[in-house]
Amino acid sequence: MPPKIRLSLTRNSREAKRMRNVRSQESAEERAHRLNSMRVSASTSRANESSPEREMRLAADRARRATSRASQSSSQRELRLTIDREQHVLSREAETSSQRELRLTADRERRTLSRESETYTERELHLTADREQHTLSRESETYTERELRLTADRERHVLFRESETFTERELRLTADRERHVLSRESETYTERELRITTDREWHTLSRESETYTERELRLTADRERHILLTFTQYEDRLTNDRVHHNIIRSLEDNSMNND
């Protein structure tokens, strides 16, 4: 190693040790003041950076994070994830309604940009990872955690529906129908049976747990939705019902013949 580089590394090492010693002796107030100053400085710097500078900074951050994650042990990883989760919870609890809206808007924009730029392979990998993560998360949650998650999902779902415009609602319903059709067309017989069984169990549990008021609201909503059906939608529904009815009868006949 050239002498100049060795000397530079030695100086950097000494400076790092000195800073560690200084920080180990600072009080809680001094530490909070230092961190706040660093955040303000970073915020000011990022506000003034150009798009290429931002991309370079983010790329460097990602590379540094990847290197750090690759070198940490299993226990270090678990500790990091635990701290991240606690920080995440504290951050969500402390944010105001305006901060929450800004965060959700920024998340949606970032997610949209990320999805638009990914290749087909990247998309498949990301969907597979999401499904695995989703499954692991559901398997490890307790009954109480599940109830809290479902309640939060319902509240978020209601708020989202209330804030969407007529056009957004129509686009969402159209996308839901198309996705629904594609999902049904690609499923195997076994997958279909599992889905129908799960739907029936979920339907039964939902009916058993609803209060009298919830039941009345559901029936009223069903009646209103039924009235709003156009003639074409009504014909489509009857056709789908007949097809579904014939499939069930055919399966029952096959089952009886096999017996």
N, C-alpha and C positions, 0 to 999 in steps of 0.2 A: 504494500500500500504506500503511495507517495506520501512524503512527510507532511505536505500541506493539508491533505485530506485527513491524515491521522490527527494532526493538531486541531483541525476543525471539529472532528468527532469528539475529541477529548474536551474541548471547550463546551460543546453542546451537552455532553454528559454531566460536566460540572455544574452547568447552569440549571439543568433539569433537577439535579440533587439539591441545589440551593433553593429552587422554587418549591420543591417538596417539603423541605425543612421549614420554609417560611409559612406555607399553607397549613402545616401540621400544628403551628403555634397560634394561628389566628382564631379569634373568638367567633361565636355564631353570628354576631352582628356584622363583623368584618367579612366573614365568608358570604353572607347574604348580600352585602353591599358590593363585593367583588363580582359575584355571579350576576347581579342585576346590571352592573356596569358592562359586563361582557355581553349580556343579552342586548342591551341598548346599542352597543358598538356593532354587534353582529347584524342587528336589524337595520341600522343606518347603512352599513356596508352593502347589505343585500338590496336595499332600496335603490342604491346608486349603480348597481352592477348591470352590465349589458347582458343580452341573451346568451352570447357565446361564453361570457365569464360565468354566468349561472350554470350553464351546461357543464363547463369544466369543473366547477366546484362540486356539483352533484355527482359527477363521474368519479371525482377523487374521493368524495364521501362514501360512495358505494364500494369502491375498491378497498378503502381503509376498513370499512365495516365487514366486508367479506373476508379480508385477511384476519381480522380480529376474531370473527366467528369460527373460522376454520381452525384456529390454533387453540381454542378454549376446550377444556375438558367437559365431561358430562355434568359434573357437579357445578362447574362454573356456568354452564349453559342454563341449568335449572335455576340457579340463583339469579341469573340475568333475567330470565323469563318471569320469575316471581316478582322481582323489583319492577319490571316493565308493567306487569298487570296491576300492581299496587299504584304505580304512578298514573296509569291509565284511568283507574277508578277515581283517584283523587282529582285528576284533571277534569273528568266529566262532571263530578259533583260540584266543583267550584265554578264552572263556566255559567255565564248568564245566558238568557234566551237568545240574545243577539249574537253572542260568541258561538253558540251552538249552531245557529242558522248559517253563519259565515263558515264554520268548520265543515258542515254538511255540504254546503255549496262548493267549497274548495275540493272536498273529497270526490264529489260527483264529477267535477270538471277534470280532475286529475285521472280519475278512473276512465272517463270517456276518452281522453287523449291517449292513455295507455292501451286501451282496447283497440283504438283506431290504428295504432302503429304496430301492433303485434302481428306476426306471421301466423299461418294456419297451425304450424307445429307448436309455436309458443302458446297459441290459444288452447290447443288440446292439452298441453302440459299444465297450463294454468287451471283449466277446468277439472282435470284429474286431481290435481293437488287440492283444489277447493273442495271437491267431493270427499276426498280422504279426510281432510281436516274437519269437514262438517260431520262426517260419521264418527270420528274419534271424539269430537266435542259432545255429540249427543250421547254417546255411550258412557262417558265419564261423568255426566251431570247428575246431581241428586234430584229427587222428586221436587224439592223446594226450588232448586235452581231452574228446573224445567218449567214450573208454574210461573216463576218470575219472568223467565224468557218469553213464554207465551203471552203473558199479560202485557209486557213491554211491546211485543210484536203487534198485538191487537191495537194498542194505543197509537203506535206509530202508523199502523195501517189506516186507522180512522182519520188521523190528522192529515195524512197524505191524500186520502180520498177527498176530504173536505176542502183542501186547498187547490185541487186541480181544476182546470178549466174544462168546458164541454169538449173542446177539441182534444185536449190531453187525455180525457177520459175515453173518448172514442178510439184514439190511437192505442191506448193501453188495452182496451177490450179486444180490439182487432188483433193486436200482437199476442194477447193471451189465447185467443181462439186458434190462431195459426200454430202457436207453440203446442197447444193442447192436441190439435189434429196430428201434428208431426210426431208427438210423443206416443199417441195411441197407435199410429201406423207402424212405428218401429219396435214396439214391445212384443215379446214372445208370449206364447200361451201361458207359461208359468208366471211371467212377470204380470200379465193381465190378471190372473187369478189372485196373486198376492196383493195387487193394488186394490182389487174389488173387495177382498177380505178386509184389508186395512181400512178402506173407506167405510165399510159397514161398521167395523168396530169403533172407529173414530166418531161416526155418525151417532151410534148408540150412546157412547159415553157423553157426547156433546148434549144430546137430548136429555139424558138422565141428570146432568149437572146444572141445567138451566133453571132459572127461577120462573115463577109464573109471569112476571113482567117481561123477562127476556123472551119467553115463549110467545107471548102476545105480540111483541115487537117483531119477532121473526115471522110469524104468520101474516102480520100486516104487510111486512116488506115483501113476502112471497106473493101475496095477493096483488100488490101494486105492480110488482115486476111482471106478473102474469098478464095483467090488464094492458101493460105497455107493449107487449109482444105484437109485432106486426103480423099480418096474415102470412107472409113468406116465412118468417121465423117460426110461426105456429106450425106451418106445413113441414118445415125442416125438422122441428122437434118431434112431430108425430112420426115422420119417416124414421128418424133415429131411434125412437122408442120401439117402432115395429121391428127394425133390424135387430136391435138389442134383444127384444122379446123372442124373435126367431132363433137367434144364436143360443139363448138360454134353453129354449125348448129342444134344439138340436143336441146340445150337450147332455141334457137330461135323457133324451131318447138313446143316445150312444151309450150312456152309463147303464141304462136299463138293459140294453141289448147285450152289453158285455157281461152283466150279471147273469 
